[in-house]
């Protein structure tokens, strides 16, 4: 039975885990960035809504 090589599913480099640590960190960093971006956009939308209510 051939030995199964474990490699990172993201970068393809040998890794014990399915995703190596640098890739995991990168993915988590991107996820946090995306989350913050969405939260910022929601905040802006809420501010715009407030402004609308003030005027009317
Ligand atoms: Zn990787």
PDB file of the backbone (N, CA, C, O) and the ligand in Angstrom, with CONECT records:
HET     ZN  A 101       1
ATOM      1  N   UNK A   1       0.849  -1.205   0.000  1.00  0.00           N
ATOM      2  CA  UNK A   1       0.000   0.000   0.000  1.00  0.00           C
ATOM      3  C   UNK A   1       0.886   1.259   0.000  1.00  0.00           C
ATOM      4  O   UNK A   1       1.711   1.445   0.894  1.00  0.00           O
ATOM      5  N   UNK A   2       0.711   2.082  -0.974  1.00  0.00           N
ATOM      6  CA  UNK A   2       1.562   3.298  -1.016  1.00  0.00           C
ATOM      7  C   UNK A   2       1.236   4.257   0.114  1.00  0.00           C
ATOM      8  O   UNK A   2       0.086   4.429   0.517  1.00  0.00           O
ATOM      9  N   UNK A   3       2.276   4.859   0.593  1.00  0.00           N
ATOM     10  CA  UNK A   3       2.096   5.814   1.687  1.00  0.00           C
ATOM     11  C   UNK A   3       1.389   7.058   1.171  1.00  0.00           C
ATOM     12  O   UNK A   3       1.782   7.642   0.160  1.00  0.00           O
ATOM     13  N   UNK A   4       0.379   7.437   1.857  1.00  0.00           N
ATOM     14  CA  UNK A   4      -0.387   8.613   1.430  1.00  0.00           C
ATOM     15  C   UNK A   4       0.346   9.882   1.851  1.00  0.00           C
ATOM     16  O   UNK A   4       0.626  10.116   3.027  1.00  0.00           O
ATOM     17  N   UNK A   5       0.638  10.676   0.851  1.00  0.00           N
ATOM     18  CA  UNK A   5       1.325  11.936   1.129  1.00  0.00           C
ATOM     19  C   UNK A   5       0.311  12.956   1.595  1.00  0.00           C
ATOM     20  O   UNK A   5      -0.729  13.174   0.973  1.00  0.00           O
ATOM     21  N   UNK A   6       0.645  13.566   2.699  1.00  0.00           N
ATOM     22  CA  UNK A   6      -0.260  14.604   3.193  1.00  0.00           C
ATOM     23  C   UNK A   6       0.264  15.962   2.746  1.00  0.00           C
ATOM     24  O   UNK A   6       1.400  16.340   3.034  1.00  0.00           O
ATOM     25  N   UNK A   7      -0.563  16.656   2.062  1.00  0.00           N
ATOM     26  CA  UNK A   7      -0.175  17.991   1.607  1.00  0.00           C
ATOM     27  C   UNK A   7      -1.290  18.985   1.937  1.00  0.00           C
ATOM     28  O   UNK A   7      -2.446  18.615   2.143  1.00  0.00           O
ATOM     29  N   UNK A   8      -0.913  20.213   1.977  1.00  0.00           N
ATOM     30  CA  UNK A   8      -1.887  21.272   2.223  1.00  0.00           C
ATOM     31  C   UNK A   8      -2.813  21.390   1.016  1.00  0.00           C
ATOM     32  O   UNK A   8      -2.355  21.437  -0.126  1.00  0.00           O
ATOM     33  N   UNK A   9      -4.095  21.436   1.274  1.00  0.00           N
ATOM     34  CA  UNK A   9      -5.059  21.504   0.166  1.00  0.00           C
ATOM     35  C   UNK A   9      -5.098  22.886  -0.485  1.00  0.00           C
ATOM     36  O   UNK A   9      -5.703  23.052  -1.544  1.00  0.00           O
ATOM     37  N   UNK A  10      -4.473  23.858   0.127  1.00  0.00           N
ATOM     38  CA  UNK A  10      -4.460  25.216  -0.424  1.00  0.00           C
ATOM     39  C   UNK A  10      -3.225  25.426  -1.303  1.00  0.00           C
ATOM     40  O   UNK A  10      -3.341  25.773  -2.478  1.00  0.00           O
ATOM     41  N   UNK A  11      -2.021  25.208  -0.710  1.00  0.00           N
ATOM     42  CA  UNK A  11      -0.797  25.506  -1.445  1.00  0.00           C
ATOM     43  C   UNK A  11      -0.123  24.242  -1.975  1.00  0.00           C
ATOM     44  O   UNK A  11       0.772  24.338  -2.815  1.00  0.00           O
ATOM     45  N   UNK A  12      -0.532  23.050  -1.501  1.00  0.00           N
ATOM     46  CA  UNK A  12       0.022  21.800  -1.997  1.00  0.00           C
ATOM     47  C   UNK A  12       1.367  21.431  -1.401  1.00  0.00           C
ATOM     48  O   UNK A  12       1.999  20.472  -1.844  1.00  0.00           O
ATOM     49  N   UNK A  13       1.805  22.166  -0.419  1.00  0.00           N
ATOM     50  CA  UNK A  13       3.076  21.857   0.237  1.00  0.00           C
ATOM     51  C   UNK A  13       2.858  20.774   1.284  1.00  0.00           C
ATOM     52  O   UNK A  13       1.774  20.674   1.860  1.00  0.00           O
ATOM     53  N   UNK A  14       3.893  19.955   1.536  1.00  0.00           N
ATOM     54  CA  UNK A  14       3.743  18.911   2.552  1.00  0.00           C
ATOM     55  C   UNK A  14       3.316  19.489   3.892  1.00  0.00           C
ATOM     56  O   UNK A  14       3.906  20.445   4.395  1.00  0.00           O
ATOM     57  N   UNK A  15       2.278  18.885   4.454  1.00  0.00           N
ATOM     58  CA  UNK A  15       1.756  19.378   5.726  1.00  0.00           C
ATOM     59  C   UNK A  15       1.033  18.258   6.443  1.00  0.00           C
ATOM     60  O   UNK A  15       0.366  17.447   5.800  1.00  0.00           O
ATOM     61  N   UNK A  16       1.149  18.195   7.752  1.00  0.00           N
ATOM     62  CA  UNK A  16       0.444  17.179   8.544  1.00  0.00           C
ATOM     63  C   UNK A  16      -1.049  17.445   8.545  1.00  0.00           C
ATOM     64  O   UNK A  16      -1.854  16.515   8.584  1.00  0.00           O
ATOM     65  N   UNK A  17      -1.407  18.691   8.502  1.00  0.00           N
ATOM     66  CA  UNK A  17      -2.817  19.062   8.496  1.00  0.00           C
ATOM     67  C   UNK A  17      -3.289  19.246   7.065  1.00  0.00           C
ATOM     68  O   UNK A  17      -2.478  19.423   6.156  1.00  0.00           O
ATOM     69  N   UNK A  18      -4.596  19.204   6.863  1.00  0.00           N
ATOM     70  CA  UNK A  18      -5.138  19.371   5.515  1.00  0.00           C
ATOM     71  C   UNK A  18      -4.905  20.789   5.009  1.00  0.00           C
ATOM     72  O   UNK A  18      -4.863  21.031   3.803  1.00  0.00           O
ATOM     73  N   UNK A  19      -4.758  21.706   5.929  1.00  0.00           N
ATOM     74  CA  UNK A  19      -4.394  23.087   5.568  1.00  0.00           C
ATOM     75  C   UNK A  19      -3.233  23.485   6.462  1.00  0.00           C
ATOM     76  O   UNK A  19      -3.341  23.420   7.686  1.00  0.00           O
ATOM     77  N   UNK A  20      -2.117  23.900   5.859  1.00  0.00           N
ATOM     78  CA  UNK A  20      -0.938  24.233   6.649  1.00  0.00           C
ATOM     79  C   UNK A  20      -1.161  25.535   7.415  1.00  0.00           C
ATOM     80  O   UNK A  20      -2.069  26.312   7.117  1.00  0.00           O
ATOM     81  N   UNK A  21      -0.301  25.745   8.409  1.00  0.00           N
ATOM     82  CA  UNK A  21      -0.493  26.901   9.289  1.00  0.00           C
ATOM     83  C   UNK A  21      -0.474  28.246   8.558  1.00  0.00           C
ATOM     84  O   UNK A  21      -1.338  29.084   8.814  1.00  0.00           O
ATOM     85  N   UNK A  22       0.489  28.478   7.653  1.00  0.00           N
ATOM     86  CA  UNK A  22       0.474  29.780   6.960  1.00  0.00           C
ATOM     87  C   UNK A  22      -0.817  30.004   6.165  1.00  0.00           C
ATOM     88  O   UNK A  22      -1.350  31.113   6.137  1.00  0.00           O
ATOM     89  N   UNK A  23      -1.315  28.942   5.519  1.00  0.00           N
ATOM     90  CA  UNK A  23      -2.552  29.080   4.749  1.00  0.00           C
ATOM     91  C   UNK A  23      -3.737  29.299   5.676  1.00  0.00           C
ATOM     92  O   UNK A  23      -4.631  30.092   5.380  1.00  0.00           O
ATOM     93  N   UNK A  24      -3.738  28.592   6.799  1.00  0.00           N
ATOM     94  CA  UNK A  24      -4.825  28.736   7.762  1.00  0.00           C
ATOM     95  C   UNK A  24      -4.875  30.177   8.267  1.00  0.00           C
ATOM     96  O   UNK A  24      -5.941  30.786   8.363  1.00  0.00           O
ATOM     97  N   UNK A  25      -3.694  30.703   8.584  1.00  0.00           N
ATOM     98  CA  UNK A  25      -3.617  32.081   9.080  1.00  0.00           C
ATOM     99  C   UNK A  25      -4.120  33.050   8.016  1.00  0.00           C
ATOM    100  O   UNK A  25      -4.820  34.017   8.316  1.00  0.00           O
ATOM    101  N   UNK A  26      -3.752  32.773   6.778  1.00  0.00           N
ATOM    102  CA  UNK A  26      -4.165  33.650   5.683  1.00  0.00           C
ATOM    103  C   UNK A  26      -5.684  33.624   5.509  1.00  0.00           C
ATOM    104  O   UNK A  26      -6.323  34.663   5.344  1.00  0.00           O
ATOM    105  N   UNK A  27      -6.244  32.421   5.550  1.00  0.00           N
ATOM    106  CA  UNK A  27      -7.688  32.273   5.375  1.00  0.00           C
ATOM    107  C   UNK A  27      -8.425  32.971   6.504  1.00  0.00           C
ATOM    108  O   UNK A  27      -9.412  33.670   6.277  1.00  0.00           O
ATOM    109  N   UNK A  28      -7.934  32.775   7.726  1.00  0.00           N
ATOM    110  CA  UNK A  28      -8.585  33.407   8.876  1.00  0.00           C
ATOM    111  C   UNK A  28      -8.476  34.924   8.781  1.00  0.00           C
ATOM    112  O   UNK A  28      -9.423  35.646   9.094  1.00  0.00           O
ATOM    113  N   UNK A  29      -7.310  35.398   8.346  1.00  0.00           N
ATOM    114  CA  UNK A  29      -7.122  36.835   8.180  1.00  0.00           C
ATOM    115  C   UNK A  29      -8.089  37.402   7.162  1.00  0.00           C
ATOM    116  O   UNK A  29      -8.662  38.470   7.373  1.00  0.00           O
ATOM    117  N   UNK A  30      -8.275  36.693   6.057  1.00  0.00           N
ATOM    118  CA  UNK A  30      -9.202  37.148   5.026  1.00  0.00           C
ATOM    119  C   UNK A  30     -10.623  37.147   5.546  1.00  0.00           C
ATOM    120  O   UNK A  30     -11.400  38.056   5.255  1.00  0.00           O
ATOM    121  N   UNK A  31     -10.962  36.122   6.317  1.00  0.00           N
ATOM    122  CA  UNK A  31     -12.321  36.019   6.850  1.00  0.00           C
ATOM    123  C   UNK A  31     -12.602  37.180   7.793  1.00  0.00           C
ATOM    124  O   UNK A  31     -13.688  37.758   7.772  1.00  0.00           O
ATOM    125  N   UNK A  32     -11.621  37.516   8.618  1.00  0.00           N
ATOM    126  CA  UNK A  32     -11.790  38.629   9.554  1.00  0.00           C
ATOM    127  C   UNK A  32     -11.937  39.936   8.772  1.00  0.00           C
ATOM    128  O   UNK A  32     -12.786  40.770   9.086  1.00  0.00           O
ATOM    129  N   UNK A  33     -11.099  40.096   7.754  1.00  0.00           N
ATOM    130  CA  UNK A  33     -11.173  41.299   6.924  1.00  0.00           C
ATOM    131  C   UNK A  33     -12.554  41.454   6.304  1.00  0.00           C
ATOM    132  O   UNK A  33     -13.143  42.535   6.322  1.00  0.00           O
ATOM    133  N   UNK A  34     -13.060  40.354   5.753  1.00  0.00           N
ATOM    134  CA  UNK A  34     -14.371  40.376   5.109  1.00  0.00           C
ATOM    135  C   UNK A  34     -15.457  40.727   6.110  1.00  0.00           C
ATOM    136  O   UNK A  34     -16.370  41.496   5.811  1.00  0.00           O
ATOM    137  N   UNK A  35     -15.346  40.148   7.311  1.00  0.00           N
ATOM    138  CA  UNK A  35     -16.349  40.389   8.339  1.00  0.00           C
ATOM    139  C   UNK A  35     -16.345  41.857   8.730  1.00  0.00           C
ATOM    140  O   UNK A  35     -17.397  42.479   8.872  1.00  0.00           O
ATOM    141  N   UNK A  36     -15.143  42.401   8.904  1.00  0.00           N
ATOM    142  CA  UNK A  36     -15.037  43.803   9.277  1.00  0.00           C
ATOM    143  C   UNK A  36     -15.601  44.696   8.188  1.00  0.00           C
ATOM    144  O   UNK A  36     -16.242  45.707   8.472  1.00  0.00           O
ATOM    145  N   UNK A  37     -15.363  44.323   6.952  1.00  0.00           N
ATOM    146  CA  UNK A  37     -15.850  45.115   5.827  1.00  0.00           C
ATOM    147  C   UNK A  37     -17.380  45.140   5.830  1.00  0.00           C
ATOM    148  O   UNK A  37     -17.992  46.188   5.630  1.00  0.00           O
ATOM    149  N   UNK A  38     -17.976  43.996   6.054  1.00  0.00           N
ATOM    150  CA  UNK A  38     -19.439  43.902   6.079  1.00  0.00           C
ATOM    151  C   UNK A  38     -19.989  44.737   7.226  1.00  0.00           C
ATOM    152  O   UNK A  38     -20.967  45.467   7.064  1.00  0.00           O
ATOM    153  N   UNK A  39     -19.350  44.622   8.387  1.00  0.00           N
ATOM    154  CA  UNK A  39     -19.811  45.381   9.550  1.00  0.00           C
ATOM    155  C   UNK A  39     -19.729  46.879   9.285  1.00  0.00           C
ATOM    156  O   UNK A  39     -20.610  47.641   9.685  1.00  0.00           O
ATOM    157  N   UNK A  40     -18.669  47.288   8.612  1.00  0.00           N
ATOM    158  CA  UNK A  40     -18.494  48.703   8.286  1.00  0.00           C
ATOM    159  C   UNK A  40     -19.606  49.161   7.343  1.00  0.00           C
ATOM    160  O   UNK A  40     -20.171  50.242   7.508  1.00  0.00           O
ATOM    161  N   UNK A  41     -19.904  48.334   6.367  1.00  0.00           N
ATOM    162  CA  UNK A  41     -20.941  48.685   5.397  1.00  0.00           C
ATOM    163  C   UNK A  41     -22.304  48.779   6.068  1.00  0.00           C
ATOM    164  O   UNK A  41     -23.110  49.646   5.733  1.00  0.00           O
ATOM    165  N   UNK A  42     -22.554  47.897   7.001  1.00  0.00           N
ATOM    166  CA  UNK A  42     -23.827  47.931   7.733  1.00  0.00           C
ATOM    167  C   UNK A  42     -23.926  49.215   8.533  1.00  0.00           C
ATOM    168  O   UNK A  42     -24.978  49.852   8.582  1.00  0.00           O
ATOM    169  N   UNK A  43     -22.818  49.588   9.163  1.00  0.00           N
ATOM    170  CA  UNK A  43     -22.779  50.812   9.962  1.00  0.00           C
ATOM    171  C   UNK A  43     -23.077  52.028   9.083  1.00  0.00           C
ATOM    172  O   UNK A  43     -23.845  52.910   9.468  1.00  0.00           O
ATOM    173  N   UNK A  44     -22.469  52.063   7.917  1.00  0.00           N
ATOM    174  CA  UNK A  44     -22.685  53.175   6.988  1.00  0.00           C
ATOM    175  C   UNK A  44     -24.155  53.223   6.575  1.00  0.00           C
ATOM    176  O   UNK A  44     -24.750  54.299   6.511  1.00  0.00           O
ATOM    177  N   UNK A  45     -24.726  52.080   6.301  1.00  0.00           N
ATOM    178  CA  UNK A  45     -26.132  52.001   5.907  1.00  0.00           C
ATOM    179  C   UNK A  45     -27.027  52.510   7.032  1.00  0.00           C
ATOM    180  O   UNK A  45     -28.023  53.189   6.784  1.00  0.00           O
ATOM    181  N   UNK A  46     -26.665  52.177   8.267  1.00  0.00           N
ATOM    182  CA  UNK A  46     -27.453  52.638   9.414  1.00  0.00           C
ATOM    183  C   UNK A  46     -27.349  54.148   9.564  1.00  0.00           C
ATOM    184  O   UNK A  46     -28.335  54.815   9.878  1.00  0.00           O
ATOM    185  N   UNK A  47     -26.170  54.681   9.343  1.00  0.00           N
ATOM    186  CA  UNK A  47     -25.968  56.131   9.432  1.00  0.00           C
ATOM    187  C   UNK A  47     -26.791  56.846   8.366  1.00  0.00           C
ATOM    188  O   UNK A  47     -27.405  57.879   8.633  1.00  0.00           O
ATOM    189  N   UNK A  48     -26.799  56.295   7.173  1.00  0.00           N
ATOM    190  CA  UNK A  48     -27.570  56.887   6.081  1.00  0.00           C
ATOM    191  C   UNK A  48     -29.059  56.875   6.411  1.00  0.00           C
ATOM    192  O   UNK A  48     -29.791  57.811   6.093  1.00  0.00           O
ATOM    193  N   UNK A  49     -29.475  55.827   7.036  1.00  0.00           N
ATOM    194  CA  UNK A  49     -30.882  55.688   7.408  1.00  0.00           C
ATOM    195  C   UNK A  49     -31.245  56.752   8.449  1.00  0.00           C
ATOM    196  O   UNK A  49     -32.324  57.344   8.401  1.00  0.00           O
ATOM    197  N   UNK A  50     -30.333  56.981   9.380  1.00  0.00           N
ATOM    198  CA  UNK A  50     -30.543  58.008  10.413  1.00  0.00           C
ATOM    199  C   UNK A  50     -30.669  59.384   9.770  1.00  0.00           C
ATOM    200  O   UNK A  50     -31.544  60.176  10.120  1.00  0.00           O
ATOM    201  N   UNK A  51     -29.780  59.644   8.826  1.00  0.00           N
ATOM    202  CA  UNK A  51     -29.789  60.933   8.140  1.00  0.00           C
ATOM    203  C   UNK A  51     -31.113  61.156   7.425  1.00  0.00           C
ATOM    204  O   UNK A  51     -31.664  62.257   7.423  1.00  0.00           O
ATOM    205  N   UNK A  52     -31.604  60.091   6.822  1.00  0.00           N
ATOM    206  CA  UNK A  52     -32.871  60.168   6.087  1.00  0.00           C
ATOM    207  C   UNK A  52     -34.019  60.534   7.035  1.00  0.00           C
ATOM    208  O   UNK A  52     -34.888  61.343   6.711  1.00  0.00           O
ATOM    209  N   UNK A  53     -33.990  59.924   8.190  1.00  0.00           N
ATOM    210  CA  UNK A  53     -35.075  60.144   9.165  1.00  0.00           C
ATOM    211  C   UNK A  53     -35.040  61.571   9.702  1.00  0.00           C
ATOM    212  O   UNK A  53     -36.082  62.165   9.980  1.00  0.00           O
ATOM    213  N   UNK A  54     -33.833  62.115   9.844  1.00  0.00           N
ATOM    214  CA  UNK A  54     -33.687  63.488  10.324  1.00  0.00           C
ATOM    215  C   UNK A  54     -34.322  64.481   9.368  1.00  0.00           C
ATOM    216  O   UNK A  54     -34.984  65.433   9.781  1.00  0.00           O
ATOM    217  N   UNK A  55     -34.107  64.241   8.083  1.00  0.00           N
ATOM    218  CA  UNK A  55     -34.565  65.174   7.057  1.00  0.00           C
ATOM    219  C   UNK A  55     -36.080  65.122   6.864  1.00  0.00           C
ATOM    220  O   UNK A  55     -36.704  66.136   6.550  1.00  0.00           O
ATOM    221  N   UNK A  56     -36.654  63.971   7.046  1.00  0.00           N
ATOM    222  CA  UNK A  56     -38.104  63.851   6.792  1.00  0.00           C
ATOM    223  C   UNK A  56     -38.951  64.037   8.054  1.00  0.00           C
ATOM    224  O   UNK A  56     -40.179  63.963   7.989  1.00  0.00           O
TER     225      UNK A  56
HETATM  226 ZN    ZN A 101      -0.637  25.726   2.617  1.00  0.00          ZN
END
